[in-house]
Every structure is written in C-alpha cells, then in structure tokens.
C-alpha cells in the first residue's frame, strides 16, 4: 500500500516550521520531507522526528542563494567547489536524521556565457562526484525534472532527459525524483512514463494540476496512479509536495478516502 510523507515546507504553514512535525504526526503521517533544514541545527530536527515517531525521507542540498533566485548549482560551470561543499553541509543533517535521500537541484542556466552542452557536462561531473561521496553513507542522490512554468530556465525538465543523465553518470545511488505535478505540466502521459522509468525512480511526489493544491483537485486521477505504483512494485514514499488550498488538516480528505478504500 502506498506510503505518504508530508512535505513540511509546503504543508502546515499555519504553524512555525519546527511545530509542523507534531502537526503531521497528529494527522497520521509517519514520514516527512522538506526543502531545506539549514536554519535549524541537525540535532533539533532529529529531536522533532524522534519525539513524534517520524521518518525523514528527503531533503535538498543547499541551493545557492535562494532569495536571489538561485535554484541549485549542479549544472553551473565555476560553482563546482561550492556544490561539493553543499554535499558536505547536508551530510550532518542526513546522519542526524537518518535520511537516505538527498535531492540535488540542477540550477537555472544563465542566458549568456554558458551553453547547454557546458551545463550538461558540469552537471554530469558534479553528480558523479556527489554520488560517490554519498555512497559510503548509504545515501541515494536524486535529480528532479521541474516544469518551466514554475521555474523558468531550469536545466532539467523532462523524464527522459533525467534518465539519460542517470545512464551517463552511471552510479547506482543516483535516481530520479518523479514529481507527477511537474511531469503532467511538461509532458503528461503519466502512466506510460512511470511504466517506462519506474526502475530508475527513487522518490515520487504529488500535487494537483494545474494549481498545485490537494491531489484530488484538478486533472490528474491520483487514486489510479497510486494503485499503479503499488502494482509496479514501487516501495518508496510518496511526498505530498502541494500547497493546501485552505487549512492543511482540513484538506486531507483525499488521503483518508484513499486509505479507507484500500483497507475495505
């Protein structure tokens, strides 16, 4: 049966970040993910997880200057040393929380001075080095195609593009983070893409399309996709990376209904 993790960067914004762990546990979640933990000591994050019986399933490497519009560094020539340091920054958080999946954001390709070929070569080399660094810790490195509507200029946009990168990097602990929301916006045909690539998928995320609210809103039949993930043998978590349309807890009817149907 699919297992769901609350994304604490997007959900439970009714309360401060460190209080969101308790809120997610109170709603029955057994795992959480979030974008960035770096404003808080790793020991504090670990304490919140342990206090509420939660598993940490994913967070991102530092993305550069987020406030200035940076969305990762992995594909940016000249930022290799900074990217390598970002891996070292994330490791104490992964060790403290027991997290075994880290997402490396590719970055936005500069409009001038960097060709797509240069960006790809930098990306592949950085991912290969990062995967090698993380392997002894039992950590899987993830890459995620992101749609150009939400993140114009982002380097990685399509599922096949991501899996081609996997093949070129050729490290067993590099996988794709398949976000059905981004995939639907960019290319659709979700089931066929899932069937084709499921062996290389290390994490799944969901949100309603087109507004990125609860997954029972919009054009995607998520109950069908959840069943298919089960049928295909996907054993990972499904991250709820959506923006609640109202109060987070009030919008969880989709989850309760799906779980009740599966149990009946």
C-alpha positions, 0 to 999 in steps of 0.5 A: 500500500502506498506510503505518504510523507508530508512535505513540511515546507509546503504543508502546515504553514499555519504553524512555525516550521519546527511545530509542523512535525507534531502537526503531521504526526497528529494527522497520521503521517509517519514520514516527512520531507522538506526543502531545506533544514539549514536554519535549524541545527541537525540535532533539533530536527532529529529531536522533532522526528524522534519525539513524534515517531517520524521518518525523514525521507528527503531533503535538498542540498543547499541551493545557492542563494535562494532569495536571489533566485538561485535554484541549485548549482549542479549544472553551473560551470565555476560553482563546482567547489561550492556544490561539493561543499553543499554535499558536505553541509547536508551530510550532518543533517542526513546522519542526524536524521537518518535520511537516505535521500538527498535531492540535488537541484540542477540550477537555472542556466544563465542566458549568456556565457554558458551553453547547454552542452557546458551545463550538461557536462558540469552537471554530469561531473558534479553528480558523479562526484556527489554520488560517490561521496554519498555512497559510503553513507548509504545515501541515494542522490536524486535529480528532479525534472521541474516544469518551466512554468514554475521555474523558468530556465531550469536545466532539467525538465523532462523524464527522459532527459533525467534518465539519460543523465542517470545512464551517463553518470552511471552510479547506482545511488543516483535516481530520479525524483518523479514529481507527477505535478511537474511531469503532467505540466511538461509532458503528461502521459503519466502512466506510460512514463512511470511504466517506462522509468519506474526502475530508475525512480527513487522518490515520487511526489504529488500535487494537483494540476494545474494549481498545485493544491490537494491531489484530488483537485484538478486533472490528474486521477491520483487514486489510479496512479497510486494503485499503479505504483503499488502494482509496479512494485514501487516501495518508496514514499510518496511526498505530498509536495502541494500547497493546501488550498485552505487549512492543511488538516482540513484538506486531507480528505483525499488521503483518508478516502484513499486509505479507507478504500484500500483497507475495505 
